[in-house]
Amino acid sequence: MTIELILMATKSNKAIKISQKHLLGIQDLSINDVNLILDESQKFIKLNQSKNKRLNVLNGKTQINLFFEPSTRTQSSFELAGKRLGADVMSMNMGNSAIKKGETLIDTAMTLNAMHPDIIVIRHQDSGACNLLSQKVNCAVLNAGDGRREHPTQALLDALTIKRHKKKISGLEVAILGDVLHSRVARSNIYLLNKLGAKVRVICPPTLLPPNIEDLGVKVFKNLEDGLNNVDIIMVLRIQKERMSGSFVPSEKEFFKFWGLDRKKLNNAKKNALIMHPGPINRGIEIDSDVADDIGRSLILEQVKLGVAIRMSIIEKLIK
């Protein structure tokens, strides 16, 4: 698809938007919203592979990125997404902001709102921070991860990755492996995969299992080999040491022995099972390098690539 055809396709869908003003969580999205975002991302995948990667569909629009937590993939992905759509993008260094002088999130929101942005992308260490921000500004708010609660764009890019490689999501057996307790990625993926008809299971030690997680519609396995039996997709989660206030695992070495994904344990899954990870990877703790770098089965770098396209689709649908 040429850049001219991509531009024509973008213009032709000018009036199509998702049903929400903000994207705060997966549960806010309808099936139609999800399918629209996934379908529309296809044109941006083509665009991102072309020589000219820039459109001007958001010319004159302003995007502000507020990242209160460290990020490489998500922050750079959102920045590229906004710029490739033609928006003016400002990524604030929160370490040098007035937050360090005691300014509250609400005061920061009201200050930014006075500058009339069109969208604010926020990552925050506290669950619900994006919801609070959305009540204080006039523009769209996009959740880039809030505490343990949700990371909706990660779930959407994961769904896009699965769909492109498995041609479907409904009916697939998907295993989410690792630190489920502290993972916003796990929660958003559970919501979205169930919405799309997948059969979801979680595999983790009891100390990293959220209470009553079965209520979210998942099966629970406390043995890795049993949990991997007959799965199509394995989503490995990062051990989130920064959110742990106590001792959840005896040691990293012991965690890898019983819960880390290596070649031997992978053999319990289907022969064509694919491996995913939201990054960053703790090699030798949650996943072995041999498995993470397996170009025939690992989709980890594909997730990064598709992250830009899915975020372009979302930003366009929220503010165009």
C-alpha positions in Angstrom: 0.0 0.0 0.0 1.5 3.4 -1.1 1.5 6.4 1.1 -1.2 8.0 -1.1 -3.5 5.0 -0.5 -2.9 5.1 3.2 -3.7 8.8 3.3 -6.9 8.2 1.2 -7.9 5.4 3.6 -7.3 7.7 6.6 -9.4 10.5 5.1 -12.2 8.1 4.1 -12.6 7.1 7.8 -12.6 10.6 9.0 -15.9 10.4 11.0 -15.3 7.0 12.6 -14.4 7.2 16.3 -14.6 4.9 19.2 -17.5 5.3 21.6 -15.4 6.7 24.5 -13.9 10.1 24.9 -11.0 8.6 26.9 -9.2 5.2 26.9 -8.8 4.5 30.6 -9.3 0.7 30.6 -10.3 -2.3 28.4 -13.7 -2.7 30.2 -14.8 0.7 28.8 -14.5 -0.5 25.2 -17.2 -2.3 23.3 -16.4 -5.2 20.9 -17.0 -2.7 18.1 -14.5 -0.3 19.5 -11.9 -3.1 19.9 -12.4 -4.4 16.3 -12.3 -0.9 14.9 -8.9 -0.2 16.7 -7.5 -3.5 15.5 -8.7 -3.2 12.0 -7.6 0.4 11.6 -4.1 -0.4 12.8 -3.5 -2.4 9.7 -3.0 0.8 7.6 -0.5 2.1 10.1 1.5 -1.1 10.0 1.9 -0.5 6.3 2.8 3.2 6.9 5.5 2.3 9.4 7.2 0.1 6.9 7.2 2.8 4.2 9.9 5.4 3.5 7.7 8.3 4.4 6.2 7.4 7.8 4.5 10.7 8.5 0.9 11.7 7.9 -0.7 15.1 8.7 -4.1 13.9 9.8 -3.5 15.4 13.3 -1.9 18.6 12.0 -2.5 21.3 14.6 -3.3 18.8 17.4 -1.2 18.7 20.6 -0.3 15.5 22.5 1.3 15.7 26.0 3.0 12.6 27.4 3.1 12.4 31.2 5.2 9.5 32.4 5.6 9.3 36.2 7.3 5.9 35.9 10.3 4.8 33.8 9.5 3.6 30.3 11.3 2.8 27.1 8.9 0.9 24.9 5.6 2.6 25.8 6.9 6.2 26.0 8.9 6.0 22.7 6.0 4.2 21.0 3.5 6.9 22.0 5.9 9.7 21.0 6.5 8.1 17.5 2.7 7.4 17.1 1.8 11.1 17.7 4.5 12.5 15.5 3.8 10.1 12.7 0.2 11.2 12.7 1.4 14.8 12.4 0.6 16.0 16.0 2.8 18.3 18.1 4.1 16.0 20.8 5.5 17.2 24.1 7.0 14.6 26.5 7.4 16.0 29.9 10.4 15.1 32.1 8.5 14.5 35.4 11.8 14.3 37.3 12.3 18.0 36.5 8.7 19.1 36.8 6.9 21.0 39.6 5.8 17.6 41.0 9.3 17.6 42.7 8.3 20.8 44.4 5.1 19.3 45.8 2.6 20.0 43.1 -0.3 17.6 43.1 -1.5 15.6 40.1 -4.7 17.7 40.1 -2.7 21.0 40.0 -0.6 19.5 37.2 -3.7 18.5 35.3 -5.3 22.0 35.6 -2.0 23.7 34.5 -1.8 21.5 31.4 -5.5 21.9 30.7 -5.0 25.7 30.5 -2.7 25.1 27.6 -5.5 23.4 25.6 -3.9 20.1 24.6 -6.0 17.6 22.6 -4.8 14.5 24.4 -2.8 13.6 27.4 -1.1 10.2 27.6 -0.3 9.3 31.2 1.6 6.6 33.0 1.4 6.7 36.8 2.4 4.5 39.7 -1.1 4.9 41.4 -4.1 2.9 40.3 -6.9 5.2 39.1 -4.6 8.2 38.5 -5.7 8.4 34.8 -9.4 8.4 35.9 -8.8 11.3 38.2 -7.0 13.2 35.5 -9.8 12.6 33.0 -12.2 14.4 35.4 -10.0 17.5 35.6 -9.2 18.2 31.9 -11.2 19.0 28.8 -9.2 16.8 26.4 -8.9 13.1 25.8 -6.9 11.0 28.4 -5.1 7.8 27.4 -4.0 5.4 30.0 -0.4 4.2 29.4 -0.4 2.1 32.6 -1.7 3.0 36.1 -0.4 1.1 39.1 -1.5 -2.5 39.1 -4.9 -1.6 37.5 -4.7 -1.5 33.7 -2.5 -1.1 30.7 -5.1 -1.1 27.9 -2.8 -0.3 24.9 -0.5 -3.2 25.8 -3.5 -5.6 25.7 -4.6 -4.2 22.4 -1.2 -4.6 20.8 -1.0 -8.1 22.2 -4.4 -8.9 20.6 -3.2 -7.5 17.3 0.0 -9.6 17.5 -1.9 -12.8 18.2 -4.5 -12.1 15.5 -1.8 -11.5 12.8 0.0 -14.8 13.7 -2.9 -17.1 14.6 -5.5 -15.5 12.3 -8.0 -15.5 15.1 -8.3 -15.1 18.9 -11.6 -16.8 19.7 -11.1 -20.3 21.0 -7.3 -20.0 21.5 -5.8 -21.3 24.8 -3.8 -18.4 26.3 -1.6 -18.8 29.3 -0.4 -15.8 31.4 2.7 -16.8 33.3 4.5 -15.2 36.2 3.9 -12.2 38.5 0.1 -11.9 38.0 -0.4 -10.2 41.3 1.4 -7.0 40.4 0.7 -7.0 36.7 -1.6 -4.4 35.0 -0.7 -6.1 31.7 -2.2 -9.4 33.0 -5.4 -7.7 34.1 -6.0 -5.8 30.8 -5.2 -8.9 28.8 -7.6 -11.0 30.8 -10.4 -8.5 30.2 -9.6 -8.2 26.5 -8.9 -11.9 25.7 -12.1 -12.9 27.4 -14.0 -10.3 25.5 -12.6 -11.7 22.3 -13.5 -15.3 23.1 -10.1 -16.7 24.1 -9.8 -19.3 26.9 -7.5 -17.7 29.5 -5.5 -19.4 32.2 -3.0 -18.0 34.7 0.1 -19.8 35.9 2.0 -18.6 39.0 3.0 -19.4 42.5 0.4 -18.9 45.2 2.3 -15.8 46.5 1.9 -14.0 43.2 -1.8 -15.0 42.6 -4.4 -12.2 43.1 -7.3 -13.2 45.4 -10.5 -14.3 43.7 -8.9 -14.0 40.2 -11.1 -16.8 39.1 -14.0 -14.3 39.2 -12.4 -12.6 36.1 -13.1 -15.8 34.1 -9.7 -17.5 34.2 -8.5 -21.0 35.2 -5.7 -21.1 37.8 -2.7 -23.4 37.6 -0.1 -23.6 40.3 2.1 -26.1 38.4 3.9 -24.8 35.3 4.0 -28.0 33.4 0.3 -28.7 33.8 -0.6 -25.1 33.0 1.3 -25.1 29.7 -0.4 -28.2 28.5 -2.1 -27.6 25.1 -1.7 -23.8 25.1 -1.5 -21.8 21.9 0.0 -18.6 23.4 2.3 -18.1 26.4 2.4 -14.5 27.8 5.3 -14.3 30.2 5.2 -11.5 32.7 8.0 -9.4 34.2 8.8 -9.9 37.9 7.9 -6.4 39.2 10.3 -5.9 42.0 9.5 -2.2 42.3 5.9 -3.1 43.4 6.9 -5.7 45.9 6.9 -4.6 49.5 7.8 -8.0 50.9 9.3 -11.4 50.0 7.1 -13.0 47.4 9.6 -15.5 46.0 12.5 -17.3 47.9 15.1 -16.2 45.3 15.4 -15.4 41.6 17.3 -18.6 41.0 14.5 -20.7 42.6 11.8 -18.7 40.8 13.4 -19.6 37.4 13.8 -23.2 38.4 10.1 -23.7 39.0 8.4 -20.8 37.1 10.8 -19.5 34.5 10.1 -20.5 30.9 12.9 -22.5 29.3 13.1 -24.9 26.4 12.3 -28.0 28.5 9.2 -26.5 30.0 8.1 -25.0 26.7 7.8 -28.6 25.4 4.6 -29.0 27.5 2.8 -26.5 25.2 1.6 -27.1 21.7 4.5 -27.5 19.2 3.4 -24.2 17.4 2.8 -22.3 20.7 4.0 -18.7 20.5 5.8 -16.7 23.2 5.1 -13.1 24.2 6.5 -10.7 26.8 5.6 -7.0 27.4 9.2 -6.1 28.3 11.5 -5.3 29.7 12.8 -8.9 30.1 14.6 -10.2 33.1 16.6 -12.9 31.4 17.3 -16.0 33.4 14.6 -15.1 35.9 11.2 -15.3 34.1 12.4 -16.5 30.7 15.5 -18.1 29.3 17.4 -16.2 26.5 17.2 -19.3 24.3 13.4 -19.1 24.3 13.1 -15.3 24.3 15.3 -15.0 21.2 13.8 -17.9 19.2 12.8 -16.2 16.0 10.5 -19.0 15.1 8.3 -18.8 18.2 9.0 -15.5 20.0 6.8 -12.5 19.2 8.5 -10.1 21.6 10.0 -7.8 19.0 6.8 -8.0 16.9 4.9 -6.7 19.9 7.2 -3.7 20.0 6.7 -3.0 16.3 2.9 -3.3 16.4 2.8 -1.1 19.5 3.4 2.0 17.4 0.6 1.1 14.9 -2.0 0.3 17.6 -1.2 3.5 19.4 -1.5 5.5 16.2 -4.9 3.9 15.6 -6.1 4.7 19.2 -4.8 8.3 19.2 -6.4 9.0 15.8 -9.8 7.6 16.9 -9.8 9.6 20.1 -8.9 13.1 18.8 -9.2 13.3 15.0 
